């Protein structure tokens, strides 16, 4: 038996013994997901148990170095862990912008002190992070941001506004782009971190068409940020921002992959439309559309696996996250379009207990933002055309 075979056998046994049965059920609502943080609220003891057990083993971030709270696993071992979790339909123990976005940027650009200070807390789910990038007049043209950071000796005084700050009202800390120089558009940006409880920081939820408000406006009024909280050199924050955006787009692309467990798309279609005498979905057109979607989702899953392997091996194209983000976005939108079609008039229920508070239509409406967040689909297609297809300007 090879070392990897042994690792797989031991991992399978550990997961079977430690993953609570409740954590092997599909995530049905946003509250089923664990985000961590100082004031984290768990629906069930099993959620905390699962996060704590995986965190103690370093498996919330299995491929991070052990000194930063990770599992220290090789790419092959990390892949085995993901496969074994999928085999028992285990939920992700911790969802975190700290894991998916800030962590990789800190590993690449942070000082040793910054890594030791922040990464273990991220891995254990102790701090919840939000992202301060977009501004009212700097969306797709992110480098046009205006939030300023005035040099005040050993600290900056930050003033400005951010918008579309996901879960800013629930976050403990923020990673934020600020302008430290006006001499160069992209060369005058710095990347800083600060506590959301710092005096001068305030948030305001933005009401969305779905009726939920994951997005916020964030205001900074004379916020004092120590220079020790700046990541990378002053005026070099654009390098960090671009690197982080690649990981954000990789995270968003994951929406294209259906979660483990029962397929709500097929379940809903069967419940609403029923089966024919051959045991197939009775509506042949919808049946064909769902089949085509499932083929595309499988292909995307294979492409995602290859991309992750190439990324871990340092062979991924820098623009691949844009491709993954675009395709994953379109798949997720298609999934919910089909769920609405499969649900018939029942899918329009908005507040009933039977519809879980209108979970399907609200999620369907929420997917419309997938084409905007993390860089619009138009921007991603331009990147793909220029950097992957090498088409002329």
C-alpha positions as CSV (number, residue, x, y, z in Angstrom):
1,X,0.0,0.0,0.0
2,X,1.4,3.4,-1.0
3,X,1.6,6.4,1.3
4,X,-1.3,8.0,-0.5
5,X,-3.4,4.8,-0.1
6,X,-2.6,4.8,3.6
7,X,-3.6,8.5,3.8
8,X,-6.9,7.8,2.0
9,X,-7.7,4.9,4.3
10,X,-6.9,6.9,7.5
11,X,-8.7,10.0,6.2
12,X,-11.8,8.0,5.4
13,X,-11.9,6.4,8.8
14,X,-11.3,9.8,10.5
15,X,-14.1,11.5,8.6
16,X,-16.5,8.7,9.2
17,X,-15.8,8.9,12.9
18,X,-15.8,12.7,13.3
19,X,-18.3,14.1,10.7
20,X,-21.7,14.4,12.5
21,X,-24.6,13.0,10.5
22,X,-26.2,16.5,10.3
23,X,-23.2,17.7,8.5
24,X,-23.7,15.1,5.8
25,X,-27.0,16.7,4.7
26,X,-27.1,19.3,1.8
27,X,-27.0,23.0,2.7
28,X,-30.5,24.2,2.3
29,X,-30.3,27.8,3.4
30,X,-27.6,30.4,4.0
31,X,-27.9,29.7,7.8
32,X,-26.8,26.2,7.2
33,X,-23.3,27.5,6.2
34,X,-20.8,28.4,8.9
35,X,-18.9,31.6,8.5
36,X,-17.1,31.8,11.9
37,X,-16.3,35.1,13.6
38,X,-16.4,36.7,17.0
39,X,-20.2,36.6,17.2
40,X,-20.8,33.5,15.1
41,X,-24.2,31.9,15.6
42,X,-24.6,28.2,15.0
43,X,-28.0,26.7,14.3
44,X,-26.9,23.3,15.8
45,X,-24.1,22.0,18.0
46,X,-23.1,19.8,15.1
47,X,-22.0,22.9,13.1
48,X,-19.6,24.0,15.8
49,X,-18.4,20.5,16.4
50,X,-17.6,19.9,12.8
51,X,-15.8,23.3,12.4
52,X,-13.8,22.8,15.6
53,X,-12.7,19.2,14.8
54,X,-11.6,20.2,11.2
55,X,-10.0,23.3,12.5
56,X,-8.0,21.5,15.2
57,X,-6.7,19.1,12.5
58,X,-5.9,22.0,10.2
59,X,-8.3,20.7,7.6
60,X,-10.3,23.9,7.2
61,X,-7.3,24.9,5.1
62,X,-5.6,21.6,4.5
63,X,-2.9,22.9,2.1
64,X,-1.8,25.8,4.3
65,X,1.5,25.3,6.3
66,X,0.9,23.9,9.8
67,X,2.6,26.9,11.4
68,X,-0.3,29.1,10.1
69,X,-3.1,26.8,11.3
70,X,-3.2,24.6,8.2
71,X,-3.0,20.9,7.7
72,X,0.3,20.9,5.8
73,X,-1.0,18.5,3.2
74,X,0.5,18.0,-0.2
75,X,-1.7,18.8,-3.3
76,X,-2.3,15.1,-3.7
77,X,-3.4,14.6,-0.1
78,X,-5.6,17.7,-0.3
79,X,-7.3,16.2,-3.3
80,X,-7.9,12.9,-1.5
81,X,-9.4,14.8,1.5
82,X,-11.8,16.6,-0.9
83,X,-12.8,13.4,-2.6
84,X,-13.4,11.6,0.7
85,X,-15.5,14.5,2.0
86,X,-17.5,14.4,-1.2
87,X,-18.0,10.6,-0.9
88,X,-19.8,11.0,2.5
89,X,-21.4,14.3,1.3
90,X,-19.7,16.2,4.1
91,X,-20.4,19.9,4.2
92,X,-17.6,22.5,4.1
93,X,-16.9,23.1,7.8
94,X,-16.1,26.8,7.3
95,X,-16.9,29.3,4.7
96,X,-14.6,32.3,4.9
97,X,-13.4,35.2,2.7
98,X,-10.3,34.9,4.9
99,X,-9.7,31.4,3.5
100,X,-10.8,31.9,-0.1
101,X,-9.3,35.4,-0.7
102,X,-7.2,37.1,2.1
103,X,-5.4,34.0,3.1
104,X,-3.7,33.3,-0.2
105,X,-2.7,37.0,-0.5
106,X,-1.2,36.9,3.0
107,X,0.7,33.8,2.3
108,X,2.3,35.5,-0.8
109,X,2.7,39.1,0.3
110,X,2.4,39.2,4.1
111,X,5.3,39.5,6.6
112,X,5.9,36.6,8.9
113,X,4.4,38.6,11.8
114,X,1.3,39.3,9.8
115,X,0.9,35.6,8.8
116,X,1.3,34.4,12.4
117,X,-1.2,37.0,13.6
118,X,-4.0,36.5,11.1
119,X,-3.8,33.1,9.4
120,X,-4.3,30.8,12.4
121,X,-7.4,32.9,13.4
122,X,-8.8,32.5,9.9
123,X,-8.2,28.7,9.9
124,X,-10.0,28.3,13.3
125,X,-12.9,30.5,12.2
126,X,-12.3,33.0,15.0
127,X,-12.3,36.1,12.7
128,X,-14.8,36.9,9.9
129,X,-13.5,39.1,7.1
130,X,-15.1,41.3,4.4
131,X,-13.7,42.9,1.3
132,X,-13.4,46.7,0.8
133,X,-12.8,47.0,-3.0
134,X,-15.6,48.5,-5.0
135,X,-16.7,52.1,-4.6
136,X,-19.7,54.1,-6.0
137,X,-17.5,55.5,-8.8
138,X,-15.0,52.6,-9.0
139,X,-16.6,49.3,-10.0
140,X,-15.2,47.6,-13.0
141,X,-12.6,50.4,-13.1
142,X,-11.4,49.4,-9.7
143,X,-8.1,51.2,-10.0
144,X,-10.1,54.5,-10.1
145,X,-10.8,54.2,-6.4
146,X,-10.8,57.3,-4.3
147,X,-10.8,56.2,-0.6
148,X,-7.8,57.9,0.8
149,X,-5.2,57.0,3.4
150,X,-3.3,60.0,4.7
151,X,0.2,59.4,6.1
152,X,0.2,60.2,9.8
153,X,3.5,58.8,11.0
154,X,3.1,55.3,12.2
155,X,-0.4,55.1,11.0
156,X,-2.8,56.2,8.2
157,X,-6.0,58.2,8.5
158,X,-8.5,56.6,6.1
159,X,-11.5,58.4,4.7
160,X,-13.9,57.2,2.0
161,X,-16.7,54.8,1.1
162,X,-16.9,51.3,-0.2
163,X,-20.0,49.6,-1.7
164,X,-21.2,46.0,-2.3
165,X,-19.2,45.0,0.8
166,X,-20.5,41.5,1.3
167,X,-21.6,40.9,4.9
168,X,-19.8,44.0,6.2
169,X,-22.4,44.3,8.9
170,X,-21.4,40.8,10.2
171,X,-17.6,41.0,9.6
172,X,-15.0,41.5,12.3
173,X,-12.2,42.8,10.0
174,X,-11.9,44.2,6.5
175,X,-9.1,44.0,3.9
176,X,-9.3,47.2,2.0
177,X,-7.8,49.1,-0.9
178,X,-7.0,52.7,-0.3
179,X,-5.2,55.5,-2.2
180,X,-1.9,56.5,-0.7
181,X,-0.7,58.5,-3.8
182,X,-2.3,60.4,-6.7
183,X,0.8,60.3,-8.9
184,X,-0.2,57.0,-10.5
185,X,-3.7,55.4,-10.8
186,X,-2.7,51.8,-10.2
187,X,0.6,52.6,-8.6
188,X,-0.9,54.8,-5.9
189,X,-2.9,52.1,-4.1
190,X,-2.1,50.3,-0.9
191,X,-3.7,47.2,0.7
192,X,-4.6,47.6,4.4
193,X,-6.4,45.6,7.1
194,X,-8.4,47.0,10.0
195,X,-10.9,46.0,12.6
196,X,-14.5,46.9,11.8
197,X,-15.0,48.1,15.4
198,X,-12.3,50.8,14.8
199,X,-13.9,54.3,15.6
200,X,-15.1,55.9,12.4
201,X,-16.2,52.7,10.6
202,X,-19.9,52.2,9.9
203,X,-22.0,50.1,7.6
204,X,-25.4,50.2,5.9
205,X,-27.2,47.2,4.3
206,X,-28.2,47.5,0.7
207,X,-31.6,46.0,-0.1
208,X,-31.6,43.6,-3.0
209,X,-34.3,42.4,-5.4
210,X,-34.3,39.1,-3.6
211,X,-35.4,40.8,-0.3
212,X,-32.1,39.9,1.4
213,X,-29.2,42.2,2.1
214,X,-25.8,40.4,2.0
215,X,-24.3,43.6,0.5
216,X,-23.5,46.8,2.4
217,X,-22.1,50.2,2.0
218,X,-19.1,50.8,4.3
219,X,-18.1,54.3,5.4
220,X,-14.7,55.3,6.8
221,X,-14.5,58.6,8.6
222,X,-11.0,59.5,9.9
223,X,-10.3,55.8,10.6
224,X,-6.9,55.2,12.2
225,X,-5.1,52.3,10.6
226,X,-1.6,51.3,11.9
227,X,1.0,51.0,9.1
228,X,1.8,47.6,10.5
229,X,-1.5,46.5,9.0
230,X,-0.4,47.4,5.5
231,X,0.2,44.3,3.3
232,X,3.2,44.6,0.9
233,X,4.8,47.9,0.1
234,X,3.1,51.3,0.1
235,X,1.6,52.1,-3.3
236,X,2.1,48.4,-4.3
237,X,-1.4,47.3,-3.2
238,X,-2.5,46.8,-6.8
239,X,-0.3,43.7,-7.0
240,X,-2.0,42.2,-4.0
241,X,-5.4,43.2,-5.3
242,X,-4.9,41.5,-8.6
243,X,-3.6,38.3,-6.9
244,X,-6.5,38.3,-4.5
245,X,-9.1,38.8,-7.3
246,X,-7.8,35.7,-9.0
247,X,-8.7,33.7,-5.9
248,X,-12.0,35.5,-5.5
249,X,-13.0,34.5,-9.1
250,X,-11.9,30.9,-8.4
251,X,-14.2,31.0,-5.3
252,X,-17.2,32.4,-7.3
253,X,-16.6,29.9,-10.0
254,X,-17.3,27.1,-7.5
255,X,-21.0,28.1,-7.5
256,X,-21.2,26.3,-10.8
257,X,-20.5,23.0,-9.1
258,X,-23.6,21.4,-7.5
259,X,-23.2,20.6,-3.9
260,X,-23.1,17.0,-2.6
261,X,-26.3,15.2,-1.6
262,X,-29.7,15.2,-3.2
263,X,-30.1,17.3,-6.4
264,X,-32.8,19.9,-5.7
265,X,-33.2,20.6,-9.4
266,X,-34.2,17.0,-10.2
267,X,-36.1,16.6,-6.9
268,X,-38.2,19.7,-7.7
269,X,-38.9,18.6,-11.3
270,X,-40.1,15.2,-10.2
271,X,-42.3,16.6,-7.4
272,X,-43.9,19.1,-9.7
273,X,-44.1,17.3,-13.0
274,X,-43.9,13.6,-12.1
275,X,-42.5,10.6,-14.0
276,X,-43.8,8.9,-17.1
277,X,-44.4,5.1,-17.4
278,X,-40.7,4.5,-18.1
279,X,-39.7,6.2,-14.9
280,X,-38.4,9.3,-16.7
281,X,-39.3,13.0,-16.1
282,X,-42.7,13.4,-17.8
283,X,-41.8,16.7,-19.6
284,X,-39.4,15.7,-22.4
285,X,-38.3,19.3,-23.1
286,X,-37.4,20.0,-19.5
287,X,-35.9,16.5,-19.2
288,X,-33.5,17.3,-22.1
289,X,-32.7,20.7,-20.6
290,X,-31.8,19.2,-17.3
291,X,-29.7,16.5,-18.9
292,X,-27.8,19.1,-20.9
293,X,-27.2,21.1,-17.8
294,X,-25.9,18.0,-15.9
295,X,-23.5,17.3,-18.8
296,X,-22.2,20.9,-18.7
297,X,-21.9,20.7,-14.9
298,X,-19.9,17.4,-15.1
299,X,-17.6,19.0,-17.7
300,X,-17.1,22.1,-15.6
301,X,-16.3,19.8,-12.6
302,X,-13.6,18.1,-14.6
303,X,-12.2,21.4,-15.8
304,X,-12.2,22.7,-12.2
305,X,-10.3,19.7,-11.0
306,X,-7.7,20.1,-13.8
307,X,-7.4,23.8,-13.0
308,X,-6.8,23.2,-9.3
309,X,-4.1,20.6,-10.1
310,X,-2.4,23.1,-12.5
311,X,-2.7,25.9,-9.9
312,X,-1.1,23.8,-7.2
313,X,1.7,22.8,-9.6
314,X,2.3,26.4,-10.6
315,X,1.3,25.7,-14.3
316,X,-2.1,27.5,-14.4
317,X,-2.5,30.4,-16.8
318,X,-2.9,33.7,-14.9
319,X,-6.2,34.4,-16.7
320,X,-7.8,31.0,-16.0
321,X,-9.7,32.2,-13.0
322,X,-11.6,34.6,-15.3
323,X,-12.6,31.6,-17.5
324,X,-13.6,29.6,-14.5
325,X,-15.5,32.5,-13.0
326,X,-17.5,33.2,-16.2
327,X,-18.5,29.6,-16.8
328,X,-19.3,28.9,-13.1
329,X,-21.5,32.1,-13.1
330,X,-23.4,31.0,-16.1
331,X,-23.9,27.5,-14.8
332,X,-25.2,28.7,-11.5
333,X,-27.7,31.1,-13.2
334,X,-28.8,28.2,-15.5
335,X,-29.3,25.9,-12.5
336,X,-31.7,28.3,-10.8
337,X,-33.5,29.1,-14.1
338,X,-34.2,25.4,-14.4
339,X,-35.2,25.1,-10.8
340,X,-37.8,27.9,-11.4
341,X,-39.0,26.2,-14.5
342,X,-39.2,22.8,-12.8
343,X,-41.1,24.2,-9.8
344,X,-43.9,25.6,-11.8
345,X,-46.2,28.1,-10.0
346,X,-45.0,26.7,-6.7
347,X,-41.6,28.2,-7.4
348,X,-43.1,31.6,-7.2
349,X,-44.0,31.3,-3.5
350,X,-42.3,34.1,-1.6
351,X,-42.9,33.8,2.1
352,X,-44.6,30.5,2.9
353,X,-43.3,27.9,5.3
354,X,-43.7,25.3,2.5
355,X,-41.3,27.2,0.3
356,X,-38.8,27.9,3.2
357,X,-39.5,31.6,2.9
358,X,-39.3,31.7,-0.8
359,X,-35.9,30.1,-0.9
360,X,-35.9,29.2,-4.5
361,X,-37.1,32.4,-6.1
362,X,-35.0,34.5,-3.8
363,X,-31.9,32.5,-4.7
364,X,-32.8,32.7,-8.4
365,X,-33.0,36.5,-8.1
366,X,-29.7,36.5,-6.2
367,X,-27.9,34.7,-9.0
368,X,-28.4,37.8,-11.2
369,X,-25.6,39.4,-9.2
370,X,-23.2,36.6,-10.0
371,X,-22.6,38.3,-13.4
372,X,-21.4,41.4,-11.6
373,X,-19.6,40.5,-8.4
374,X,-15.9,39.6,-8.6
375,X,-15.7,41.4,-11.9
376,X,-18.5,41.6,-14.5
377,X,-18.9,38.9,-17.1
378,X,-18.1,41.4,-19.7
379,X,-14.7,42.1,-18.0
380,X,-14.0,38.4,-17.7
381,X,-14.8,37.9,-21.4
382,X,-12.4,40.7,-22.3
383,X,-9.7,39.2,-20.2
384,X,-10.3,35.8,-21.8
385,X,-10.2,37.3,-25.3
386,X,-7.0,39.2,-24.7
387,X,-4.9,37.0,-22.5
388,X,-6.0,33.4,-23.4
389,X,-7.3,33.7,-27.0
390,X,-4.8,36.5,-27.7
391,X,-7.3,38.3,-30.0
392,X,-6.3,41.7,-31.3
393,X,-7.6,44.7,-29.3
